[in-house]
Amino acid sequence: MKKKTIFFRKSADRLVRIASGLAVAVAVAVMFWIIFTVFRHGSAALKPSFFINPSKPYGIPDGGIANALIGTVFITFGAAVLATPPALLGGICLSEYKEFRRFNATLRFAANVMMGMPSVIVGLFVYTSVVVPTGNFSGLAGSIALAIIMFPVIMRTTEDMLGMVPYALRESALALGLTRTRTTVQIVCRSARKGLLTGILLALSRVSGETAPLLFTALFADRWPWGYFNQPTANLPVLITEYSTNSPFAEMHRAGWGAALVVTVLVLAINVATRIIFREKKHGH
């Protein structure tokens, strides 16, 4: 009886190991397949003029992605500026002020709902609440849409990272006479600063390739994005969509693949940086 039990346990363990290995292999293979496909189609477009010239209307050669790249930086940076402060405050409230149970439960539930909400719904919401009243598509509207997507990611990561700080640090600071606010800001948040940065980078990675919200808010324009606050603003995700699906010209198809390769590299770089920072944080503790 014992031998049969041991045999079944070993067999089950072996099956789980094999299934896990196959799942990892499939996930890695799909990832490399996507990267290889994007690189194969997009590498031909990568030349200096591609990064220097702005995009141009359909049929005009020698277009680039300079304006879309700058516009993406403006929109993403604006989203980070709008989302990070309230998200950090929300995460601090969830982690450090547990006595506000009803408020925290509502906030946590809202964050969970927002994390599962399709990005196109966020785009429609900002379109009706910002674009329609102002009468303008704009990069700022795109930043607001991306900020809504970033907010729950940063807040929940902040809560988790602050929860990893040993409670003894809080007790020591309070015993030395520091107020609760100073303890939270100067001791707890400082100890978890790499984790907080990780949350911000994760949120940036989450929104870097979002297209649907920007189609309803920032739209696109073949000009430099200096009208960020009140004009349609060029950005890479919408450029990829327009060039890859709506243009009949092969040169623009190549430019779309090249822009997709740039976005892929940027997202991979953010994810690698996040892994490095989080690993250093774990080793530091």
C-alpha positions in Angstrom: 0.0 0.0 0.0 2.8 2.4 0.9 4.6 1.5 -2.3 1.6 2.3 -4.4 1.1 5.6 -2.6 4.7 6.6 -3.1 4.5 5.6 -6.8 1.3 7.7 -7.4 2.9 10.7 -5.6 6.0 10.4 -7.7 4.0 10.0 -10.8 1.8 13.0 -10.0 4.9 15.1 -9.2 6.5 14.1 -12.5 3.4 15.0 -14.4 3.2 18.4 -12.8 6.8 19.0 -13.5 6.4 18.0 -17.2 3.2 20.1 -17.5 4.9 23.1 -15.9 7.9 22.8 -18.2 5.7 22.6 -21.3 3.7 25.6 -20.2 6.9 27.6 -19.7 8.3 26.4 -23.0 5.2 27.4 -24.9 5.1 30.8 -23.3 8.8 31.5 -24.0 8.4 30.2 -27.6 5.4 32.4 -28.3 7.3 35.4 -26.9 10.4 34.8 -29.0 8.2 34.1 -32.0 6.5 37.5 -31.6 9.9 39.3 -31.1 11.4 37.5 -34.1 8.4 38.4 -36.3 8.5 42.0 -35.3 12.2 42.2 -35.8 12.1 40.4 -39.2 9.5 42.8 -40.6 10.6 46.0 -38.8 14.4 45.9 -38.9 14.5 47.1 -42.6 12.9 50.4 -41.5 15.5 51.2 -38.9 17.8 53.8 -40.3 18.8 57.3 -39.1 16.2 59.1 -41.1 13.5 56.9 -39.6 14.2 58.4 -36.1 14.8 62.0 -37.3 12.0 62.6 -39.8 8.4 63.2 -38.7 5.6 61.1 -40.1 4.1 62.2 -43.4 0.7 61.9 -45.1 -0.1 58.8 -47.1 1.9 58.4 -50.3 4.7 60.8 -49.4 8.0 59.0 -49.0 10.8 59.3 -46.4 8.4 59.5 -43.4 9.7 58.7 -39.9 8.5 58.4 -36.3 10.3 61.3 -34.7 7.1 63.2 -33.9 5.3 60.1 -32.8 8.2 59.1 -30.5 8.2 62.5 -28.9 4.5 62.5 -28.6 4.5 59.1 -27.0 7.0 60.4 -24.4 4.8 63.5 -23.7 1.7 61.4 -23.3 3.3 58.7 -21.2 5.2 61.2 -19.0 2.0 63.2 -18.5 0.1 60.1 -17.5 2.8 59.2 -15.0 2.6 62.8 -13.5 -1.1 62.6 -13.2 -1.3 59.0 -11.9 1.6 58.6 -9.6 0.9 61.1 -6.7 -2.7 59.9 -6.0 -1.8 56.3 -6.6 1.0 56.5 -4.0 -1.3 58.2 -1.5 -3.9 55.5 -2.1 -1.4 52.7 -1.6 -0.1 54.4 1.6 -3.6 54.6 2.9 -4.3 50.9 2.2 -1.1 49.8 3.8 -0.5 52.2 6.7 -4.0 53.4 7.8 -5.9 50.2 8.2 -8.3 51.7 10.7 -10.2 53.3 7.7 -11.7 49.9 6.9 -14.8 50.9 5.0 -12.9 53.5 2.9 -10.0 51.1 2.2 -12.4 48.3 1.2 -14.1 50.6 -1.2 -10.8 51.9 -2.6 -9.4 48.4 -3.0 -12.6 47.2 -4.8 -12.5 50.2 -7.1 -8.9 49.5 -8.0 -9.6 45.8 -8.7 -12.5 46.8 -11.0 -10.3 49.4 -12.8 -7.5 46.9 -13.3 -10.0 44.5 -15.1 -11.7 47.2 -17.1 -11.0 47.1 -20.9 -8.9 50.0 -22.0 -11.3 50.9 -24.8 -13.9 51.7 -22.1 -11.5 54.1 -20.5 -10.9 55.7 -23.8 -14.6 56.2 -24.4 -15.0 57.6 -20.9 -12.3 60.2 -21.4 -13.7 60.9 -24.9 -17.1 61.8 -23.5 -15.8 63.6 -20.4 -12.8 65.5 -21.8 -12.7 65.5 -25.6 -16.4 66.2 -26.3 -16.7 69.1 -23.8 -13.4 70.8 -25.0 -14.1 70.1 -28.6 -10.5 68.9 -29.2 -8.6 65.7 -29.3 -5.3 66.2 -27.5 -2.3 64.6 -26.0 -3.5 65.7 -22.5 -6.7 63.7 -23.0 -4.5 60.7 -23.9 -2.5 61.2 -20.8 -5.7 61.3 -18.7 -6.8 58.0 -20.2 -3.5 56.3 -19.6 -3.3 57.7 -16.1 -6.6 56.0 -15.3 -5.1 52.7 -16.4 -1.9 53.3 -14.5 -3.5 54.4 -11.2 -4.7 50.9 -9.9 -1.4 49.3 -10.9 0.7 51.8 -9.0 -1.6 51.8 -6.0 -1.8 48.1 -5.5 2.0 47.7 -6.0 2.6 50.5 -3.5 0.4 48.6 -1.0 2.3 45.4 -1.5 5.7 47.0 -1.3 5.0 49.0 1.9 3.6 45.8 3.4 7.0 44.1 2.9 8.7 46.7 5.2 9.3 45.2 8.6 6.9 46.5 11.2 9.8 46.8 13.7 11.0 49.9 11.7 7.7 51.6 12.3 7.7 50.8 16.0 11.3 52.0 16.3 10.5 55.3 14.6 7.4 55.9 16.7 9.3 55.0 19.9 11.9 57.7 19.0 9.1 60.3 18.9 8.5 60.6 15.2 4.9 61.3 14.2 3.0 58.7 12.2 3.2 60.8 9.1 6.9 61.3 9.3 7.4 57.6 10.0 5.4 56.7 7.0 7.1 59.2 4.6 10.7 59.2 6.0 11.1 55.6 7.2 8.5 53.3 5.5 8.4 54.9 2.0 12.2 55.4 1.9 12.8 51.8 2.8 10.4 50.7 0.0 11.5 53.3 -2.6 12.8 50.7 -5.0 9.6 48.8 -4.8 7.6 52.0 -5.4 9.7 52.7 -8.5 9.0 49.1 -9.6 5.3 49.8 -9.4 5.6 53.0 -11.5 7.7 51.1 -14.1 5.2 48.3 -14.3 2.4 50.8 -14.9 4.5 52.5 -17.6 5.1 49.1 -19.2 1.3 48.4 -19.0 0.3 51.5 -21.0 3.3 51.8 -23.4 1.5 49.9 -26.2 -2.1 50.9 -25.4 -3.8 51.9 -28.6 -7.6 52.0 -28.0 -7.6 54.8 -25.4 -5.4 57.0 -27.7 -7.7 56.5 -30.7 -10.5 58.2 -28.7 -8.4 60.9 -27.1 -5.0 61.8 -28.6 -5.8 60.5 -32.1 -2.9 61.4 -34.5 -1.4 64.2 -36.5 1.5 64.4 -39.0 3.2 67.2 -37.2 5.4 67.8 -34.2 3.5 67.4 -30.9 3.9 70.9 -29.6 0.1 71.3 -29.4 0.0 68.6 -26.6 -2.7 70.5 -24.6 -5.2 71.2 -27.3 -4.4 69.4 -30.5 -4.3 65.8 -31.8 -0.9 64.4 -30.9 1.2 61.9 -32.8 2.0 58.7 -30.9 3.5 55.4 -31.7 0.6 53.0 -31.0 -1.8 54.9 -33.3 0.9 55.3 -35.9 1.4 51.5 -35.9 -2.4 51.0 -36.3 -2.7 53.5 -39.1 0.3 52.5 -41.1 -0.2 48.7 -40.7 -4.0 48.5 -41.4 -5.2 51.6 -43.2 -2.3 52.5 -45.6 -2.1 50.8 -49.0 1.6 51.7 -49.4 4.4 49.1 -48.7 6.8 51.7 -47.4 4.3 52.7 -44.7 3.7 49.1 -43.8 7.5 48.8 -43.2 7.4 52.0 -41.1 4.6 50.5 -39.1 6.6 47.4 -38.4 9.6 49.5 -37.5 7.5 51.5 -35.0 6.2 48.2 -33.6 9.8 47.1 -33.1 10.7 50.3 -31.3 7.7 49.9 -28.9 8.7 46.3 -28.3 12.2 47.2 -27.4 11.0 50.0 -25.1 8.6 47.7 -23.3 11.3 45.0 -23.0 13.7 47.5 -21.6 11.2 48.7 -19.0 10.5 45.1 -17.9 14.1 44.3 -17.7 14.8 47.4 -15.6 11.8 46.5 -13.3 13.3 43.0 -12.8 16.7 44.3 -12.0 15.4 46.9 -9.5 13.1 44.3 -7.8 15.9 41.8 -7.6 18.2 44.3 -6.0 15.4 45.2 -3.5 15.0 41.5 -2.5 18.7 41.1 -2.1 18.9 44.3 -0.1 16.3 42.9 2.4 
